[in-house]
Amino acid sequence: MALLEIHELHAGYGAIRALRGISFAVGQGQVVSLIGANGAGKSTTLNTISGLIKPTAGRVIFADHDITGWRADRVTGVGLAQVPEGRQVIATMTVLENLLLGAHRRDRTEIDGAIGAIWERFPRLSERRHQKAGSLSGGEQQMLAVGRALMMRPRLLMLDEPSMGLAPLLVNQVFRIIADIKAQGIPILLVEQNARKALQVADYAYVLERGQIAHHGPAAQLRQDQAVIAAYLG
């Protein structure tokens, strides 16, 4: 049974129609990837699901709740956490303070254990816990952004271009983190321009072109699809 269901979703920016009736689903324990060129509608999809953009038509169903058009704070309240494009950590706050922002809905008795789990998962963050987030490297900021989202105890994690701007070695590290989160059973909706890496970690994928789904299928199958290879895998 699907945890997240998107039905004929339309959204845009003023007169610009960024999404034109897309439908897809994310099941329990799955990594589902949205791939496509710049401007295809990938980030718009995540921002519409998370309540940052209001859809003009269609439905968003999460854990049997119709969350279409909900405010972002209500969406996070039911267990949807988004790691935004560009990481968007609070540069003037410490690593620890950024993580605590993600725990604002959790019981205080749970927070120490949750922070400990983040230190164990990301030892580099533990070493820098009292350092300002703005002084971290790009890769460390990405770890912090993911850690902050995990502090929310998400039922589904949405990642928007997690490898953007990172050196190849750090890109590999980010995808190892995604694989580790997947192994723990947390479903992931992944938006990623690095189609090759995305299709390696995903179970299922959708290709967006000009706000519509052009191809979809098991990720292993799309890795062999000649149209996808020609357009995105080179």
Backbone as CSV, one residue per row, in Angstrom:
resi,resn,N_x,N_y,N_z,CA_x,CA_y,CA_z,C_x,C_y,C_z
1,MET,0.847,-1.202,0.000,0.000,0.000,0.000,0.879,1.247,0.000
2,ALA,0.524,2.259,-0.786,1.329,3.468,-0.899,1.208,4.325,0.356
3,LEU,2.336,4.876,0.781,2.343,5.829,1.882,1.995,7.221,1.379
4,LEU,2.547,7.578,0.210,2.286,8.864,-0.418,1.701,8.621,-1.800
5,GLU,0.588,9.287,-2.095,-0.049,9.180,-3.415,-0.292,10.582,-3.971
6,ILE,0.172,10.796,-5.184,-0.025,12.060,-5.876,-0.954,11.797,-7.056
7,HIS,-2.056,12.538,-7.112,-3.062,12.316,-8.144,-3.264,13.575,-8.984
8,GLU,-2.876,13.510,-10.253,-3.151,14.570,-11.235,-2.816,15.956,-10.683
9,LEU,-1.609,16.098,-10.188,-1.207,17.334,-9.512,-0.801,18.405,-10.517
10,HIS,-1.386,19.589,-10.334,-1.037,20.776,-11.122,-0.576,21.854,-10.155
11,ALA,0.476,22.581,-10.552,0.953,23.691,-9.730,1.815,24.592,-10.599
12,GLY,2.030,25.803,-10.122,2.856,26.721,-10.896,3.161,27.983,-10.132
13,TYR,3.701,28.945,-10.879,4.106,30.227,-10.334,3.454,31.308,-11.198
14,GLY,2.353,31.860,-10.728,1.624,32.816,-11.543,1.112,32.151,-12.810
15,ALA,1.493,32.716,-13.952,1.023,32.171,-15.233,1.839,30.966,-15.695
16,ILE,2.927,30.674,-14.986,3.800,29.556,-15.379,3.242,28.254,-14.822
17,ARG,2.928,27.311,-15.694,2.417,26.004,-15.276,3.602,25.054,-15.146
18,ALA,4.087,24.850,-13.927,5.272,24.030,-13.694,4.947,22.550,-13.656
19,LEU,3.777,22.186,-13.121,3.325,20.794,-13.069,2.022,20.672,-13.833
20,ARG,1.928,19.639,-14.671,0.779,19.498,-15.558,0.126,18.129,-15.399
21,GLY,-0.383,17.875,-14.202,-1.160,16.660,-13.991,-0.336,15.413,-13.743
22,ILE,0.660,15.507,-12.858,1.500,14.333,-12.588,0.866,13.451,-11.510
23,SER,1.098,12.159,-11.626,0.619,11.172,-10.650,1.732,10.178,-10.376
24,PHE,1.952,9.877,-9.107,2.928,8.847,-8.738,2.687,8.451,-7.286
25,ALA,3.442,7.476,-6.814,3.267,6.987,-5.449,4.613,6.569,-4.863
26,VAL,4.683,6.611,-3.526,5.846,6.118,-2.786,5.339,5.116,-1.760
27,GLY,5.868,3.895,-1.816,5.449,2.862,-0.885,6.310,2.822,0.363
28,GLN,5.847,2.091,1.359,6.612,1.926,2.587,7.981,1.317,2.272
29,GLY,9.038,1.920,2.824,10.383,1.387,2.660,11.013,1.626,1.310
30,GLN,10.340,2.328,0.409,10.857,2.559,-0.935,11.693,3.830,-1.023
31,VAL,12.643,3.815,-1.964,13.243,5.051,-2.447,12.702,5.265,-3.857
32,VAL,11.999,6.371,-4.039,11.460,6.746,-5.347,12.162,8.020,-5.787
33,SER,12.668,8.017,-7.002,13.418,9.170,-7.495,12.674,9.868,-8.623
34,LEU,12.742,11.195,-8.607,12.277,12.025,-9.702,13.509,12.591,-10.389
35,ILE,13.685,12.279,-11.656,14.829,12.787,-12.391,14.342,13.608,-13.574
36,GLY,15.227,14.452,-14.089,14.854,15.307,-15.219,15.763,16.510,-15.281
37,ALA,15.660,17.269,-16.349,16.493,18.442,-16.558,16.059,19.588,-15.650
38,ASN,16.875,20.623,-15.583,16.478,21.843,-14.881,15.172,22.372,-15.458
39,GLY,14.264,22.781,-14.572,12.998,23.331,-15.021,11.945,22.297,-15.353
40,ALA,12.235,21.025,-15.098,11.274,19.970,-15.434,10.109,19.905,-14.457
41,GLY,10.284,20.482,-13.243,9.218,20.460,-12.243,9.527,19.624,-11.024
42,LYS,10.775,19.174,-10.886,11.119,18.274,-9.786,10.995,18.952,-8.423
43,SER,11.661,20.091,-8.261,11.599,20.792,-6.977,10.203,21.325,-6.706
44,THR,9.513,21.753,-7.756,8.131,22.219,-7.591,7.259,21.113,-7.023
45,THR,7.516,19.891,-7.451,6.746,18.757,-6.929,6.922,18.634,-5.423
46,LEU,8.172,18.639,-4.957,8.423,18.524,-3.520,7.826,19.705,-2.761
47,ASN,7.998,20.903,-3.289,7.500,22.084,-2.586,5.974,22.119,-2.524
48,THR,5.325,21.524,-3.507,3.864,21.447,-3.481,3.404,20.409,-2.466
49,ILE,4.077,19.283,-2.431,3.733,18.253,-1.436,3.915,18.794,-0.023
50,SER,5.014,19.532,0.200,5.350,19.975,1.553,4.613,21.235,1.987
51,GLY,3.783,21.799,1.106,2.954,22.930,1.491,3.561,24.289,1.237
52,LEU,4.722,24.342,0.567,5.350,25.624,0.257,4.715,26.282,-0.966
53,ILE,4.101,25.467,-1.826,3.373,25.954,-2.995,1.983,25.342,-2.969
54,LYS,0.967,26.122,-3.239,-0.388,25.582,-3.270,-0.699,25.032,-4.656
55,PRO,-1.213,23.807,-4.743,-1.566,23.253,-6.055,-2.786,23.955,-6.629
56,THR,-2.882,23.966,-7.940,-4.070,24.520,-8.586,-5.103,23.434,-8.877
57,ALA,-4.674,22.178,-8.867,-5.589,21.043,-9.041,-4.855,19.789,-8.607
58,GLY,-5.634,18.729,-8.385,-5.058,17.452,-7.990,-5.112,17.225,-6.491
59,ARG,-4.595,16.067,-6.067,-4.663,15.691,-4.655,-3.332,15.121,-4.193
60,VAL,-3.025,15.376,-2.913,-1.857,14.802,-2.247,-2.376,14.015,-1.051
61,ILE,-2.161,12.703,-1.076,-2.622,11.826,0.001,-1.398,11.252,0.707
62,PHE,-1.320,11.456,2.018,-0.194,10.932,2.795,-0.723,10.192,4.015
63,ALA,-0.374,8.912,4.109,-0.802,8.078,5.236,-2.309,8.178,5.453
64,ASP,-3.048,8.098,4.340,-4.509,8.135,4.334,-5.097,9.490,4.701
65,HIS,-4.268,10.537,4.807,-4.754,11.896,5.030,-4.689,12.656,3.710
66,ASP,-5.749,13.364,3.379,-5.719,14.259,2.232,-5.085,15.566,2.698
67,ILE,-3.815,15.775,2.333,-3.084,16.946,2.814,-2.965,18.011,1.722
68,THR,-3.768,17.916,0.708,-3.724,18.870,-0.409,-3.896,20.299,0.091
69,GLY,-2.927,21.152,-0.204,-3.031,22.550,0.150,-2.777,22.868,1.610
70,TRP,-2.367,21.881,2.415,-2.065,22.155,3.818,-0.880,23.107,3.928
71,ARG,-0.835,23.877,5.033,0.332,24.689,5.332,1.528,23.774,5.644
72,ALA,2.718,24.318,5.452,3.925,23.515,5.640,4.047,22.971,7.065
73,ASP,3.637,23.753,8.075,3.777,23.274,9.451,2.844,22.100,9.728
74,ARG,1.672,22.077,9.100,0.766,20.940,9.272,1.321,19.696,8.572
75,VAL,1.948,19.913,7.423,2.509,18.777,6.685,3.623,18.120,7.487
76,THR,4.522,18.917,8.059,5.589,18.320,8.871,5.008,17.613,10.088
77,GLY,3.874,18.110,10.575,3.258,17.510,11.748,2.779,16.092,11.553
78,VAL,2.521,15.683,10.297,2.087,14.308,10.049,3.245,13.404,9.620
79,GLY,4.479,13.969,9.613,5.633,13.112,9.394,6.330,13.219,8.058
80,LEU,6.062,14.295,7.311,6.759,14.544,6.043,7.860,15.565,6.286
81,ALA,9.106,15.177,6.050,10.230,16.093,6.258,10.959,16.315,4.943
82,GLN,11.273,17.566,4.645,11.962,17.904,3.404,13.331,18.501,3.704
83,VAL,14.351,18.001,3.000,15.678,18.621,3.002,15.745,19.465,1.739
84,PRO,15.729,20.792,1.864,15.574,21.642,0.686,16.833,21.709,-0.173
85,GLU,16.636,22.104,-1.409,17.761,22.368,-2.295,18.625,23.478,-1.684
86,GLY,19.945,23.297,-1.738,20.834,24.303,-1.175,21.024,24.185,0.323
87,ARG,20.453,23.146,0.929,20.659,22.770,2.331,19.967,23.703,3.314
88,GLN,20.189,25.025,3.198,19.478,26.025,4.004,19.608,25.787,5.510
89,VAL,20.808,25.450,5.938,21.064,25.428,7.382,21.121,26.869,7.878
90,ILE,20.949,27.079,9.182,21.011,28.425,9.759,22.469,28.725,10.071
91,ALA,23.071,29.557,9.226,24.528,29.734,9.255,25.039,30.270,10.580
92,THR,24.258,31.128,11.247,24.733,31.773,12.474,24.506,30.931,13.723
93,MET,23.836,29.788,13.561,23.598,28.887,14.688,24.576,27.727,14.638
94,THR,24.824,27.110,15.788,25.744,25.985,15.832,25.109,24.738,15.222
95,VAL,25.956,23.743,15.009,25.468,22.457,14.513,24.397,21.908,15.452
96,LEU,24.673,21.916,16.742,23.712,21.395,17.713,22.413,22.187,17.691
97,GLU,22.498,23.491,17.614,21.285,24.318,17.592,20.457,24.040,16.342
98,ASN,21.102,23.832,15.200,20.377,23.479,13.980,19.640,22.159,14.152
99,LEU,20.297,21.193,14.765,19.643,19.894,14.975,18.446,20.028,15.903
100,LEU,18.583,20.833,16.928,17.482,20.997,17.874,16.269,21.644,17.226
101,LEU,16.481,22.441,16.169,15.348,23.006,15.440,14.470,21.901,14.861
102,GLY,15.109,20.813,14.430,14.347,19.702,13.868,13.591,18.900,14.898
103,ALA,13.896,19.124,16.181,13.279,18.326,17.247,12.183,19.079,17.984
104,HIS,11.708,20.193,17.408,10.799,21.046,18.166,9.462,20.377,18.473
105,ARG,9.110,19.325,17.735,7.850,18.623,18.005,8.041,17.391,18.892
106,ARG,9.273,17.068,19.227,9.525,15.853,19.991,9.486,16.118,21.486
107,ASP,9.154,15.074,22.229,9.171,15.154,23.684,10.610,15.378,24.158
108,ARG,10.768,16.243,25.159,12.118,16.577,25.637,12.874,15.338,26.116
109,THR,12.157,14.340,26.613,12.825,13.136,27.111,13.435,12.312,25.983
110,GLU,13.019,12.558,24.728,13.537,11.804,23.585,14.730,12.472,22.918
111,ILE,14.934,13.758,23.205,15.866,14.541,22.400,17.312,14.088,22.572
112,ASP,17.738,13.807,23.791,19.128,13.396,24.000,19.456,12.133,23.211
113,GLY,18.537,11.172,23.240,18.759,9.940,22.491,18.794,10.181,20.994
114,ALA,17.928,11.096,20.516,17.894,11.398,19.085,19.179,12.094,18.649
115,ILE,19.665,13.022,19.471,20.924,13.704,19.158,22.069,12.683,19.140
116,GLY,22.071,11.775,20.092,23.109,10.743,20.136,23.125,9.900,18.878
117,ALA,21.937,9.610,18.358,21.849,8.818,17.128,22.435,9.586,15.943
118,ILE,22.233,10.911,15.917,22.808,11.727,14.840,24.328,11.758,14.961
119,TRP,24.865,11.908,16.183,26.331,11.894,16.354,26.909,10.565,15.887
120,GLU,26.200,9.488,16.164,26.687,8.167,15.755,26.657,8.022,14.232
121,ARG,25.611,8.532,13.607,25.481,8.431,12.147,26.465,9.361,11.435
122,PHE,26.677,10.559,12.019,27.533,11.567,11.388,28.618,12.014,12.375
123,PRO,29.678,11.236,12.525,30.740,11.599,13.487,31.343,12.980,13.227
124,ARG,31.407,13.404,11.962,31.951,14.730,11.671,31.114,15.825,12.326
125,LEU,29.812,15.632,12.361,28.954,16.626,13.007,29.183,16.635,14.514
126,SER,29.411,15.467,15.080,29.687,15.394,16.515,30.947,16.189,16.856
127,GLU,31.969,16.074,16.010,33.219,16.803,16.244,33.016,18.308,16.152
128,ARG,32.016,18.735,15.397,31.787,20.154,15.130,30.507,20.666,15.793
129,ARG,30.047,19.998,16.813,28.719,20.289,17.369,28.564,21.737,17.831
130,HIS,29.669,22.367,18.286,29.572,23.745,18.780,30.078,24.760,17.750
131,GLN,30.295,24.302,16.529,30.783,25.170,15.455,29.595,25.779,14.717
132,LYS,29.736,27.026,14.231,28.673,27.660,13.461,28.452,26.892,12.154
133,ALA,27.194,26.684,11.809,26.875,25.891,10.618,27.421,26.542,9.350
134,GLY,27.500,27.875,9.325,27.997,28.561,8.145,29.468,28.320,7.867
135,SER,30.206,27.818,8.855,31.635,27.554,8.673,31.918,26.126,8.197
136,LEU,30.875,25.307,8.075,31.050,23.928,7.635,31.273,23.873,6.124
137,SER,31.880,22.784,5.675,32.005,22.547,4.235,30.624,22.220,3.658
138,GLY,30.542,22.223,2.322,29.274,21.897,1.685,28.782,20.511,2.048
139,GLY,29.693,19.545,2.075,29.304,18.184,2.435,28.828,18.080,3.865
140,GLU,29.498,18.794,4.775,29.091,18.781,6.179,27.739,19.467,6.361
141,GLN,27.503,20.542,5.607,26.196,21.190,5.686,25.089,20.269,5.183
142,GLN,25.394,19.455,4.160,24.385,18.511,3.678,24.083,17.459,4.735
143,MET,25.128,16.968,5.420,24.912,16.037,6.530,24.038,16.678,7.600
144,LEU,24.301,17.949,7.903,23.531,18.649,8.930,22.081,18.805,8.506
145,ALA,21.852,19.141,7.239,20.477,19.302,6.756,19.714,17.982,6.845
146,VAL,20.385,16.879,6.497,19.746,15.565,6.604,19.515,15.216,8.069
147,GLY,20.520,15.463,8.906,20.372,15.181,10.325,19.239,15.953,10.957
148,ARG,19.103,17.231,10.583,18.006,18.060,11.110,16.654,17.470,10.724
149,ALA,16.538,16.989,9.475,15.278,16.368,9.050,15.025,15.064,9.794
150,LEU,16.068,14.282,10.026,15.898,13.021,10.758,15.488,13.263,12.212
151,MET,15.870,14.405,12.762,15.454,14.743,14.124,13.944,14.893,14.231
152,MET,13.274,15.095,13.109,11.819,15.222,13.103,11.138,13.857,13.176
153,ARG,11.943,12.792,13.127,11.425,11.420,13.115,10.420,11.247,11.962
154,PRO,10.888,11.464,10.737,9.963,11.479,9.590,9.424,10.102,9.243
155,ARG,8.201,10.090,8.764,7.636,8.871,8.178,8.014,8.771,6.710
156,LEU,8.350,9.918,6.108,8.864,9.961,4.741,9.802,11.145,4.639
157,LEU,10.981,10.919,4.038,11.996,11.953,3.888,12.067,12.370,2.426
158,MET,11.979,13.673,2.178,12.079,14.195,0.814,13.401,14.947,0.684
159,LEU,14.217,14.542,-0.284,15.539,15.131,-0.495,15.553,15.855,-1.834
160,ASP,15.888,17.139,-1.804,15.881,17.953,-3.014,17.326,18.264,-3.430
161,GLU,17.801,17.608,-4.477,19.133,17.808,-5.045,20.231,17.709,-3.986
162,PRO,20.327,16.588,-3.270,21.309,16.501,-2.184,22.763,16.539,-2.635
163,SER,23.042,16.212,-3.907,24.435,16.206,-4.353,24.850,17.498,-5.050
164,MET,23.941,18.455,-5.147,24.233,19.672,-5.907,25.426,20.428,-5.326
165,GLY,26.376,20.776,-6.182,27.504,21.594,-5.778,28.587,20.876,-5.020
166,LEU,28.491,19.559,-4.889,29.481,18.808,-4.120,30.514,18.155,-5.031
167,ALA,31.715,18.001,-4.514,32.774,17.305,-5.238,32.402,15.830,-5.371
168,PRO,32.940,15.135,-6.401,32.565,13.733,-6.630,32.715,12.835,-5.404
169,LEU,33.772,13.022,-4.614,33.964,12.192,-3.424,32.828,12.398,-2.432
170,LEU,32.392,13.643,-2.283,31.304,13.947,-1.355,29.957,13.484,-1.907
171,VAL,29.808,13.504,-3.236,28.589,12.968,-3.844,28.438,11.492,-3.479
172,ASN,29.511,10.744,-3.581,29.469,9.326,-3.209,29.093,9.164,-1.744
173,GLN,29.595,10.043,-0.892,29.291,9.979,0.533,27.810,10.242,0.785
174,VAL,27.259,11.232,0.085,25.843,11.552,0.241,24.978,10.359,-0.154
175,PHE,25.330,9.685,-1.240,24.516,8.553,-1.669,24.699,7.339,-0.766
176,ARG,25.834,7.228,-0.105,25.968,6.177,0.917,25.036,6.466,2.093
177,ILE,24.914,7.741,2.451,23.986,8.128,3.524,22.546,7.784,3.132
178,ILE,22.179,8.075,1.878,20.827,7.758,1.404,20.582,6.256,1.473
179,ALA,21.568,5.466,1.042,21.428,4.003,1.088,21.281,3.518,2.523
180,ASP,21.990,4.161,3.456,21.910,3.778,4.869,20.529,4.095,5.434
181,ILE,19.986,5.258,5.088,18.640,5.625,5.547,17.613,4.656,4.973
182,LYS,17.782,4.308,3.707,16.901,3.324,3.072,16.950,1.995,3.812
183,ALA,18.164,1.569,4.199,18.323,0.286,4.893,17.609,0.274,6.240
184,GLN,17.397,1.447,6.817,16.681,1.539,8.090,15.166,1.587,7.898
185,GLY,14.734,1.521,6.631,13.301,1.424,6.361,12.570,2.736,6.226
186,ILE,13.304,3.865,6.204,12.638,5.164,6.049,12.414,5.421,4.566
187,PRO,11.179,5.585,4.121,10.925,5.865,2.700,11.516,7.215,2.302
188,ILE,11.963,7.310,1.067,12.597,8.534,0.575,12.021,8.888,-0.789
189,LEU,11.687,10.159,-0.955,11.363,10.715,-2.272,12.532,11.606,-2.643
190,LEU,13.268,11.203,-3.663,14.546,11.813,-4.007,14.445,12.573,-5.322
191,VAL,14.724,13.871,-5.283,14.864,14.682,-6.486,16.348,14.866,-6.732
192,GLU,16.794,14.518,-7.936,18.242,14.502,-8.165,18.551,14.645,-9.649
193,GLN,19.478,15.594,-9.959,19.908,15.750,-11.342,20.919,14.691,-11.757
194,ASN,21.648,14.152,-10.793,22.600,13.088,-11.095,21.803,11.801,-11.284
195,ALA,21.285,11.616,-12.492,20.364,10.508,-12.759,21.027,9.156,-12.538
196,ARG,22.305,9.051,-12.882,22.987,7.762,-12.731,23.004,7.326,-11.271
197,LYS,23.389,8.244,-10.387,23.423,7.922,-8.960,22.017,7.670,-8.421
198,ALA,21.066,8.495,-8.852,19.698,8.345,-8.363,19.126,6.982,-8.729
199,LEU,19.373,6.529,-9.943,18.830,5.241,-10.385,19.554,4.068,-9.741
200,GLN,20.751,4.296,-9.222,21.458,3.228,-8.515,20.868,2.979,-7.128
201,VAL,20.379,4.036,-6.485,19.887,3.893,-5.114,18.371,3.706,-5.053
202,ALA,17.664,4.106,-6.114,16.194,4.079,-6.086,15.638,2.689,-6.397
203,ASP,14.422,2.457,-5.909,13.664,1.261,-6.283,12.835,1.524,-7.534
204,TYR,12.301,2.732,-7.621,11.413,3.095,-8.722,11.719,4.550,-9.069
205,ALA,11.509,4.930,-10.325,11.836,6.293,-10.736,10.835,6.814,-11.760
206,TYR,10.699,8.129,-11.759,9.859,8.837,-12.712,10.713,9.908,-13.378
207,VAL,10.594,10.020,-14.682,11.307,11.040,-15.443,10.331,12.169,-15.753
208,LEU,10.667,13.373,-15.289,9.818,14.541,-15.548,10.378,15.335,-16.721
209,GLU,9.493,15.719,-17.612,9.839,16.601,-18.729,8.740,17.648,-18.870
210,ARG,9.113,18.912,-18.702,8.178,20.036,-18.845,6.901,19.824,-18.025
211,GLY,7.096,19.402,-16.785,5.975,19.298,-15.863,5.099,18.084,-16.014
212,GLN,5.531,17.127,-16.830,4.772,15.899,-17.021,5.694,14.688,-16.882
213,ILE,5.113,13.549,-16.572,5.897,12.321,-16.463,6.048,11.705,-17.850
214,ALA,7.303,11.637,-18.307,7.597,11.124,-19.649,7.898,9.632,-19.637
215,HIS,8.531,9.147,-18.568,8.861,7.726,-18.411,8.745,7.379,-16.940
216,HIS,8.478,6.120,-16.665,8.559,5.652,-15.283,8.709,4.140,-15.289
217,GLY,9.214,3.622,-14.182,9.388,2.183,-14.058,10.393,1.853,-12.972
218,PRO,10.627,0.556,-12.715,11.674,0.179,-11.769,12.996,0.821,-12.174
219,ALA,13.778,1.275,-11.193,15.012,1.986,-11.504,15.961,1.127,-12.329
220,ALA,16.042,-0.153,-12.009,16.928,-1.040,-12.762,16.523,-1.102,-14.232
221,GLN,15.226,-1.036,-14.480,14.723,-1.069,-15.859,15.057,0.235,-16.592
222,LEU,14.888,1.373,-15.903,15.174,2.650,-16.549,16.661,2.806,-16.847
223,ARG,17.514,2.171,-16.060,18.951,2.234,-16.343,19.294,1.591,-17.678
224,GLN,18.381,0.734,-18.181,18.596,0.061,-19.466,17.761,0.661,-20.592
225,ASP,16.921,1.654,-20.269,16.037,2.267,-21.251,16.840,3.185,-22.168
226,GLN,16.787,2.929,-23.456,17.630,3.691,-24.388,17.294,5.174,-24.404
227,ALA,16.026,5.527,-24.270,15.649,6.943,-24.265,16.207,7.636,-23.021
228,VAL,16.141,6.974,-21.869,16.673,7.540,-20.632,18.198,7.626,-20.708
229,ILE,18.830,6.591,-21.243,20.287,6.596,-21.386,20.720,7.773,-22.261
230,ALA,20.064,7.948,-23.383,20.439,9.014,-24.320,20.248,10.402,-23.709
231,ALA,19.178,10.568,-22.944,18.848,11.897,-22.427,19.557,12.237,-21.119
232,TYR,19.772,11.222,-20.240,20.198,11.528,-18.891,21.453,10.782,-18.427
233,LEU,21.776,9.660,-19.050,22.895,8.864,-18.556,24.130,8.947,-19.431
234,GLY,23.947,9.474,-20.647,25.077,9.663,-21.549,25.779,8.377,-21.885
